[in-house]
Amino acid sequence: MHAVPADLLIVLLYVAATGLTVFVPVLRSSPLRVIVGVPFVLFIPGYALIAVLFPGAPPQNHPTSAGVDAAETTGSISDQVDGIERLTLSLATSISLVIFCGLFLEISPWEFRTVTLFVTVAGFVLLATVVGIKRRRALPAEDRYTVPIGPWYRTIRHRLGKPPTRVDLGLNILLIVGVVLTAITLGFGVGGPTDEEGITEMYLLTETADGDLVARDYPTEFTSGQQRQIVLGLENHEHETIRYTTVVELQEVSDDGTMTVRESELYRLSVTLAHNQSDTVPHSIAPKLTGPRLRLAYLLYRGEPPREPTIANAYRETHLWINVTTSG
């Protein structure tokens, strides 16, 4: 069995390491997820794609016959792409690939979440890496691309240690400072502490005939006393365990929507969630009020709700507009 090229083996191991920070609860909430995740987004997908497009080594990496140009040895444009260009192309294409994966999720049946985005990007990286390995193995051993760590090191040392002019030295120093500042800014921007407290996600779902929960096809036409099922969804990202209480009210509002004319409390739904935990609460709605354009309001509170729950004092709120007619 042929050995996997070292650089592509590192890509595979990096995908696995990133997966641990996405799926393991302890790592998911730690700074390690940002440290590992940023290179995964900014570099890994592009590098895997470049491995597919350019499997061959540049001219300086393999011998050629006398009087024959290196580009003619393999007959491939990939011979013209060296290590530095690979790095540049990897960075340039990675962000575009991640955005494309995000757009794919938006039009797919799957929700756009961290897990689904990781699975989509990782799937592409794994497929591209396998194809890249096969394309390299199809070339003669001397024509395959290998990571030129030694030449990179000697080039960097020469350019920093013996620059042609003082201007070149100054530009090299500015380049290094710029890279370091960019890395620091990116680290604080993505993983640093913020003033934002956690968030709680609240949403309504319905169940399809196949048993799937979807955010569409909400019931809007009711008959007084008729029961229709709705599912309440909650996600806790508050960095602590919270007991939530949701007050479900049917409200008749004024024509301008600014005042509640009358209301009828239907349910109080309670659920306790740990950080990054989610739950769905199916329940049946049987309206007691009748009339057009009634507001079915879900008022979420941390802990116990106040004596008079309202949209104004709710921690989170969502609602549906429904019409309720009398039976018979």
C-alpha positions in Angstrom: 0.0 0.0 0.0 1.4 3.4 -1.0 2.0 5.9 1.8 -0.2 9.0 1.9 1.7 12.2 1.1 2.7 13.9 4.3 0.9 17.2 3.6 -2.3 15.5 2.7 -2.1 13.2 5.7 -1.8 16.4 7.8 -5.0 17.7 6.1 -6.9 14.5 7.0 -5.7 14.6 10.6 -6.6 18.3 10.8 -10.2 17.5 9.7 -10.4 14.9 12.4 -9.1 17.4 15.0 -11.5 20.0 14.0 -14.3 17.5 14.2 -13.4 16.8 17.8 -13.8 20.6 18.6 -17.2 20.6 17.0 -18.7 17.4 18.4 -17.1 17.0 21.8 -19.0 19.2 24.4 -15.9 20.1 26.5 -13.9 21.2 23.5 -16.9 22.8 21.8 -17.1 25.4 24.6 -13.3 26.0 24.8 -11.0 28.5 23.0 -9.4 25.5 21.3 -12.4 25.4 18.9 -11.5 28.9 17.6 -7.7 28.1 17.5 -8.4 25.0 15.4 -11.4 26.3 13.5 -9.9 29.4 12.0 -7.2 27.6 9.9 -9.8 25.0 9.0 -12.0 27.7 7.4 -9.2 29.9 6.0 -6.8 27.3 4.6 -7.7 23.6 4.6 -10.5 23.5 2.0 -8.4 25.5 -0.5 -5.3 23.4 0.0 -7.3 20.2 -0.7 -8.7 21.8 -3.9 -5.2 22.9 -5.0 -3.9 19.4 -4.4 -6.5 18.1 -6.9 -5.8 20.8 -9.5 -2.0 20.8 -9.3 -0.6 17.4 -8.3 2.8 17.9 -10.0 6.0 19.4 -8.6 7.3 22.8 -9.9 10.5 22.8 -12.1 12.9 23.4 -9.3 11.6 20.4 -7.3 12.4 17.6 -9.8 15.2 16.9 -12.3 14.8 17.3 -16.0 16.5 15.9 -19.0 19.2 18.0 -20.7 17.8 20.6 -23.0 14.2 19.9 -22.0 12.2 22.5 -20.2 10.8 21.5 -16.9 7.3 22.3 -18.0 7.6 19.9 -20.9 8.7 17.0 -18.6 5.2 16.4 -17.3 3.3 18.4 -19.8 1.2 20.0 -17.1 0.6 23.5 -16.0 0.8 22.2 -12.4 4.6 22.2 -12.8 4.5 26.0 -12.7 2.8 26.2 -9.2 5.4 26.2 -6.4 4.9 26.0 -2.7 4.4 29.7 -2.0 1.9 30.0 -4.8 0.0 27.0 -3.4 -0.3 28.7 0.0 -1.6 31.9 -1.7 -4.1 30.0 -3.8 -5.2 27.9 -0.8 -6.0 31.1 1.2 -7.7 32.7 -1.7 -10.0 29.7 -2.5 -10.8 28.5 1.0 -13.1 31.4 1.9 -14.9 31.1 -1.4 -15.4 27.4 -0.9 -16.8 27.9 2.7 -19.2 30.5 1.4 -20.3 28.2 -1.4 -20.9 25.4 1.2 -23.0 27.9 3.2 -25.1 28.8 0.2 -25.6 25.1 -0.5 -27.0 24.6 3.0 -29.3 27.6 2.5 -31.0 25.9 -0.4 -30.8 22.3 1.0 -33.2 20.6 3.4 -30.6 20.9 6.2 -30.5 23.8 8.6 -27.5 26.2 8.5 -25.7 25.3 11.7 -22.1 24.9 12.9 -22.4 21.1 12.7 -23.9 21.0 9.2 -21.4 23.6 7.9 -18.5 21.5 9.3 -19.9 18.3 7.8 -20.4 19.9 4.4 -16.9 21.5 4.3 -15.2 18.4 5.8 -17.0 16.2 3.2 -15.6 18.3 0.4 -12.1 18.3 2.0 -12.1 14.5 2.4 -13.3 14.0 -1.2 -10.8 16.4 -2.6 -7.9 14.9 -0.6 -8.7 11.4 -1.8 -8.8 12.6 -5.4 -5.5 14.6 -4.8 -3.8 11.5 -3.5 -4.8 9.5 -6.5 -3.7 12.2 -8.9 -0.3 12.4 -7.3 0.2 8.6 -7.4 -0.6 8.7 -11.1 2.5 10.7 -11.7 6.1 9.4 -11.7 7.7 9.6 -8.3 10.1 12.4 -9.3 7.3 14.5 -10.7 5.0 14.4 -7.7 4.6 17.5 -5.5 6.3 17.4 -2.1 6.4 20.1 0.5 9.7 22.0 0.1 10.3 22.8 3.7 14.0 23.1 3.3 13.9 25.5 0.3 11.2 27.6 2.1 13.4 27.9 5.2 16.5 28.8 3.2 14.6 31.4 1.1 13.1 33.1 4.2 16.4 33.1 6.0 18.2 34.6 3.0 15.6 37.3 2.4 15.5 38.3 6.1 19.2 37.8 6.8 20.7 39.2 3.6 18.3 41.5 1.9 19.5 43.2 -1.3 18.9 46.7 0.1 17.7 48.4 3.3 14.4 49.0 1.6 13.9 45.3 1.1 14.8 44.7 4.7 12.2 47.3 5.8 9.5 45.8 3.6 10.2 42.3 5.0 9.9 43.6 8.5 6.7 45.4 7.7 5.4 42.2 6.1 6.1 40.1 9.3 4.6 42.8 11.5 1.5 42.9 9.3 1.1 39.1 9.5 1.5 39.1 13.2 -1.0 42.0 13.8 -3.5 40.3 11.4 -3.3 37.1 13.4 -3.7 38.9 16.7 -6.7 40.9 15.4 -8.3 37.7 14.0 -7.7 35.9 17.3 -9.4 38.7 19.4 -12.1 39.3 16.8 -13.1 35.6 16.7 -12.2 34.1 20.0 -11.8 37.0 22.4 -14.2 38.0 25.1 -17.1 40.1 24.1 -19.7 42.2 25.9 -22.5 40.1 24.7 -24.1 37.7 27.1 -25.3 34.4 25.7 -28.4 34.0 23.6 -31.4 31.9 23.7 -33.0 30.7 20.5 -36.7 30.4 20.4 -38.7 29.2 17.4 -41.9 27.4 16.3 -42.1 24.3 14.2 -44.7 21.9 12.8 -44.5 18.2 12.2 -44.9 16.7 8.7 -46.6 13.5 7.8 -43.2 11.8 7.8 -42.5 13.0 11.4 -40.0 15.7 10.4 -40.0 19.0 12.2 -40.0 22.0 9.8 -40.3 25.8 10.2 -43.3 26.2 7.8 -46.9 25.3 7.2 -48.1 26.8 10.5 -51.9 26.4 11.2 -53.6 29.7 10.8 -57.3 28.8 10.5 -59.0 27.4 13.7 -62.5 26.6 14.8 -63.2 27.4 18.4 -62.3 24.4 20.6 -60.4 22.6 17.7 -57.0 21.4 18.6 -54.0 21.9 16.3 -50.5 20.8 17.2 -47.5 23.2 17.2 -43.9 22.5 18.4 -41.9 25.0 20.5 -38.1 24.9 20.0 -35.6 26.3 22.5 -31.8 26.4 22.4 -29.7 27.6 25.3 -26.4 29.3 24.5 -26.2 31.3 27.7 -23.1 29.5 29.2 -25.2 28.3 32.2 -28.1 26.0 33.0 -31.4 27.8 32.8 -35.0 26.9 33.7 -37.2 28.4 31.0 -41.0 29.1 31.3 -43.0 29.9 28.2 -46.4 31.5 28.6 -48.7 30.8 25.6 -51.4 33.4 25.2 -54.1 34.1 22.6 -54.5 37.9 22.3 -56.9 40.2 20.5 -55.1 43.4 19.7 -56.2 46.8 18.5 -56.3 47.7 14.9 -53.0 49.5 15.0 -51.4 46.5 16.9 -50.2 48.6 19.8 -52.7 47.4 22.5 -54.0 44.1 23.8 -57.8 44.4 24.0 -58.3 40.9 25.6 -56.3 37.8 26.2 -56.6 34.2 27.1 -53.7 32.2 28.7 -53.5 28.7 27.1 -50.3 27.1 28.5 -47.3 27.5 30.7 -44.5 25.3 29.3 -41.4 24.7 31.5 -38.1 23.2 30.4 -34.5 23.2 31.9 -31.6 23.3 29.5 -27.8 23.2 30.0 -25.5 25.3 27.9 -25.6 24.4 24.2 -28.6 22.1 24.9 -31.8 22.2 22.9 -35.3 20.7 23.2 -38.6 20.7 21.4 -42.0 20.8 23.2 -45.0 19.6 21.3 -48.3 21.0 22.5 -51.9 21.4 21.2 -53.5 24.7 20.7 -57.3 24.9 21.4 -58.3 28.6 21.1 -60.9 29.9 23.5 -61.3 33.4 21.9 -62.8 33.8 18.5 -62.2 36.5 15.8 -60.0 37.4 12.9 -56.3 38.1 13.2 -55.7 37.0 16.8 -52.1 36.8 18.0 -50.9 33.5 19.3 -48.1 34.8 21.5 -45.2 32.8 23.0 -43.6 34.7 25.9 -40.4 33.2 27.2 -38.9 33.9 30.6 -35.8 32.8 32.5 -37.2 31.3 35.6 -40.7 32.2 36.8 -42.8 34.7 34.7 -44.1 37.9 36.3 -47.7 38.1 37.6 -48.8 39.7 34.3 -46.8 38.4 31.4 -46.7 40.7 28.4 -44.7 41.1 25.2 -42.9 44.0 26.8 -41.5 42.1 29.8 -40.8 38.8 28.0 -37.1 37.7 27.6 -37.9 36.4 24.2 -41.2 36.5 22.1 -42.5 35.0 19.0 -46.1 34.7 17.7 -48.4 33.6 14.9 -51.4 35.4 13.5 -54.5 33.1 13.4 -58.2 33.3 12.6 -60.7 31.6 14.9 -64.3 31.0 13.9 -67.1 29.6 16.0 -68.0 25.9 15.5 -71.1 25.0 13.6 
